[in-house]
């Protein structure tokens, strides 16, 4: 996998998280999708795992599989028209943040 492909995967994951975050807070989102998002968030933030993390490979593998699969399930439960609106909203919210980051870091570090 090249660096460009890895960067594209990371940006795709960020975009999905943004869409899911907006969808979970919108009243038009079906209840089933909102429940799946809540369960995935609770599992990701919970210190209790299905397989403990001390188990060498399987402990981390359940986190790496269940969270993305749960997010994909939630996205599939959202109607296409709503998902397109959430995607557009997530892109417009993310763009100003990217532009403000260099300004913030230069003012924080004393460089202008």
N, C-alpha and C positions, 0 to 999 in steps of 0.2 A: 504494500500500500504506500503510495506516495504521500508527501506532506500535504499536497493540495487536496487529495482525496480525504485525508484525515481531517483537514480543516473544514471541508464540506460536510463531513459527518457531524462534526461538532456544531456547526452553524445550523444544521438541520435539527439537531436535538434541542438547541436553544429556541428555534422557531416553534417546535412542537410544544415545548414547555410554556412558551408565551401564549400560544393558542389555547392550551388546556387551562391555564390560569384564568384567562379572560372568560372562557366557556364556563368554568366552575362558578364564576361569580354572576353570570347572566341568568335571569329568570326564564328565558326562552329555552335554555338547555334542558333536555329531557332529564327526569329525575334519576334514571338508571345511570346515565353518564356522570352525573354529579356524585352519585354514591360511589361509583368506581374510582373517580378522582379522589374522593375523601379517603377511601380505603387504601389506595396507593400512597397517598401522602402520609397517612397514619403508619403504614408499614415502613416507608422509607425513613421516617423520623423516630420510629419506635426502637428502643434498645433490644426488644425481643425479636429474634429471627426464627424462621422455620428450621434452619440449620445453623447452629452457632458458628460465628466467624472464626473460632479457634480451629475448626476443622479445616485442614490445609487448603484445599481447592474448592470444595463444595460450599463452604461457608460464605465465600465472597461471590460464588457463582449464582447463588439464589438471588442475591441483591442485583447482580448485573442482568439477570434475566427477568425477574418478576416486575421490577419497576418499569423498564421500557415496554414490556408486554402489556402491563396494566394501562400505561399511557396510550398505547396503540389501540387497545380495546375501547378506552374512553373516546378516542377520536372517531372510531368506527361507529359508536353509538350516537354521535352528533350528526344531525342532518347536513347534507352538503352545502346548502345555501347559508346556513348559520356558520358552518366551518369556514367558508370563504370570507364571510364578514369578519370573523374572529382573526383569520389570517391577515387580512388587510389592516385591522386595528392593531394587531401585534407588531406588524412591520412599521406602522407609523409611530407607534410608541417607542420602538427600539432605535429608530434612526436618530432622534435628537440626543439620546443618551450616548451614542457612539461619538457624535461630534463634540459633546461636552467633555468627554473623558480627557483628551489631551490638554484642554484648557485648565481643567481642575488639577491635573498632575503637575503642570508647569507652575501654577500658582502655589501649589502645596510645597513644591521642592525649591521655590525661590527663583526659578528661571522664567524668563518671559520672552 
